[in-house]
Every structure is written in structure tokens, then in C-alpha cells.
Amino acid sequence: MKPEQIEQLFTRGDGQFAFARWGRPIAPNIFGVEDETLKVVKGALEAVAVLADHKMAETDMELGSNLMMFFFSDWAELLDVTGMERLVPDLGPLVARLQAADANQYRFFRFDEDGAIKACFVFLRMDEKLAAMDAQALALSQIVQSYLLWSDTAFRDQSPLAIVGETTILRPDISEVIRAAYDPVLPSAATDPSHALRLFARMQVGADQ
């Protein structure tokens, strides 16, 4: 992957470059799935944690759970969840926009004083498209998209996943970006496009090891 390709992964549709990784251990909580699916999601979490060499925790000292994933069938269900309006600002108007757009997923991040990710809320409306996905592919895709502040257009034309035989895996180039992004020599957040060059350099170091 070339530096300009890395830059595009973190350049939003409005032209702003924004990179952020988690600055604390991830303490997940998943709602709305059966035990078998829960195991798949936890497996995806553990796999990406190993890839990024990032820690997971049972609880977050400040928030309790800092990565929440909600699976449901209708956006209106969010309005009935006690305390949801405290997690997501302007919940009512947001739900209306998502309904109007016929969206099937939404991610909302919170950041600490250094710009690092401190919380992520993932909402998945299980429409026909998402319901038809393999559970492992859906879980891995969502976890990957929650591990960094990717551009809103990063995976619009190409999934972060690839299929090898009958197995769904994370694309090798995206794996390299995640591994480099969590290199401790790099900052947890950046708004200068030159950060893509630093990521590229760390990817080269990783390839040579």
C-alpha cells in the first residue's frame, strides 16, 4: 500500500484528515445477539486485539463498557432504550435521519483529551443485507471499523475483508495498517496528512521483521 492510499483511508468526504486509535483497553459489551453469535463477535475482538497488540479489559474505569454493539431490527427501538439519549447526542433527530436514509449501520465515537478513541457505539439494524452475511464476516468487519477512526469513505467501494477459499479473512493491507497504527512510537491521534507517511514507514519496518 502506497502512502497516498493510506492517506485516503483517513481522509473524510469533506477533505479533512483524521486519524485516531484507542488510547485505553477495550471493554466490550454486545446487546441483542444469541450466545453463538456472541462467541463469534468476541472471537473477532480477540483476533483484532492480537493483531494490534492492544489490550482488552472486563470494565473501563470511567465508562464501565467503552465499546457497545447493538443488534436490532428497527431504528425506532433505540428510542426505547433507557439511557441511550445520554450515550448518543440528539438521538431523536439521528434516528429520523437513519430511517430516512434506510441505513443499516452507524458508528459513533468519543475521544479523550489527547484525541484518542475512548468509546465507540456500534448500531446494526439487521436488514436483509446484514442478515444474509456470514456471522464471522459481519463481526470481523464491524470490529475492524471500530478499531480506528477510518474515513467515512474508506470501505465504501471495497470491504476490509477478503475471501480465501471458503474462509473470510482481513485483507493483508488493512492488517498492516492496523498493526502500524498501534505502534507505540506513533501518536494516538493526528490531523495532519503527513501521518500517512509515518504509518507507511512503520509498515515497512514491520515487513522487514
N, C-alpha and C positions, 0 to 999 in steps of 0.2 A: 504494500500500500504506500502510495506517494504522500508527501506532506500536504499537498493541496486536497487530496482525498480525505485525509484525516481532518483537515480544517473544515471541510464541508459537513462532516459528521456532527460538528458542534456549532455550525453557523445556522441560525434560525431563519425562518422565512422572511423576517424583516431585515436581514443582513447583519444582525448582532451576533458576535461570537460569545458563547457562554459555556464554560466547562466547569463541572463540579463533580466530585466524588464524595462518598460517605466519609464523614470525619469521626464517626463513632461506630462501635459494634452494632450490627443489625439485630434487632429484637422483633421478630415477625409475629403476626397474628393473622390467621386466614379465616374468613367467615363465608358460610353458605355452600360448603362442599362436604361430600361424604368422606369417610375415613380413607378410602382407597385413593381418592383424588388428593386428599391432604398429604398422604405419603409421597405422592408424585411431586407436589409443589415443594415439600420440604427437601426432597432429593435434588431438585433443581437449585434450591437455595444453597444447599451444601456444596454442590458442584461448582457454582459460580464463586462461592466464598473461597474454595480451594484455589481456583484459577486466579483470583485477585489477591490471594493471600490476605484476606480481610476477615476479621473476627465476627462471630455471631454471639448473641447473648440471650439468656432467658428473658430478661427485662432490661429496659432502659431506665436509668436513674431519674431522668426528668419526665419522660413521657409514658413509661410503662412499656408500651409497644410503639416502635417507631416505623415499622413497615406493616401497614394494614392492607390486606387484599380482600375485596368484597365481590362475591359472585352472586348475581341476581338476575331476574327476568325482565324487570321493568324499572326505568329510571325513577319513577314515582315512589318506589319502595324506599329510596334514600330519605325522602321527606318524613318517613315514619320512624326512622332510626333515632332513638333518644341520644342527644348529644352530638349528632352529626353536624349540626349547624355550627358547633364550636370548632370542629375539625376543619371544615371547608367554608371559607368566606362566601357570602352571597349564594348560599346553597340553592334557594328557590330559583333565582334567575339562571343559575348554572344548569340546573335540571331542565329548565324550559329550553335552553339553547341546545343541550344534548338531545333532547327529544325532537326538536325541530330538525336537527342535523341527522337524525336516525343513527347516532353514534353508538358503537358497541363497546367502547373503552375510553377511559380518561385517567390520567395520572396527575397528581398534584403533589408538589414538593415543598418542603420547608427547609430553610437554611439557617446555619448558625452565624455568629458574628464574623467569622472568617470566610463565609461564603460556601462552606462545605455543606453537603446534604445532612440534615439531622432527622428528617422524617419524609416518608413517601406514602401516599394513599393511592391505591390502585382500585379502580372500579371497572368491573367487567359485566356488561349486560349480555347474557348468554343467548344471543340471537342464533339463527340457523348457521351462520358462517362460523361463529366461535364454537358452537356445539358440535359442528362437524369436524373440528380439529382434533387431532390426537392429543390426549391429555398431557403427555410429556412435552410435545411441541409447544402447546399453549403455555404451560408452566414455564418452560425454559425461556421462551420469547419474552414473557412478562417480567421475569426476574432480571434478565439481561437489560431490558429497557428501564428497569428501576435502579440499576447499579451505578449508572452515570446519568448526568443531565445531557442526554443526547439532543440534537436538534429536533425540532418538530417535524422535519422532513427527512431525517436520517434514514428511515426504513420505509419511506413511502413507496419507493419503486422496487426495493429488494429487501427481503426478510433478513434478519440477522442469523437465520438458521440455514442449514443445508441438509440435504438427504443423501446419505451414503448407503446404497443398497436399500435395506428396509429400516435403517436407523437414522433418526433425526439428531443432528449434532449442531453445535455452534460453529458458524463459519470461522475458519482459521484466522482470517484477517481481523475479524471482530474480537476473537480471543486475544490476539496480540495487542490490540488497542486497550482492552480492559486490563490486561496484565501490566502494560506500561503505565496506564493511568493511575494504578495503585502503587507505583514505585515510590518509596518514601522520600526519594530525593526531589520529587516534584511537588508543587503546591497542591492543596486540596481544591482550589478554585482558581479560575483565570478568565479574564475577559479580553485578553489580547490574542489575536490570531497567531502570534508567534509561538504560542503554547503548542500549536500543532507540530512545530519543528522540534520542540523538546520531546514530545511524545514519540515522534519519528525516531529521534536519536536513541531513546530508551528501548524502542522496538528493535533497533539494530543491535544494541547491546545484548538483549535477550536472545536474538537469533544467533549470536556468536558464542553463547554459553553452552 
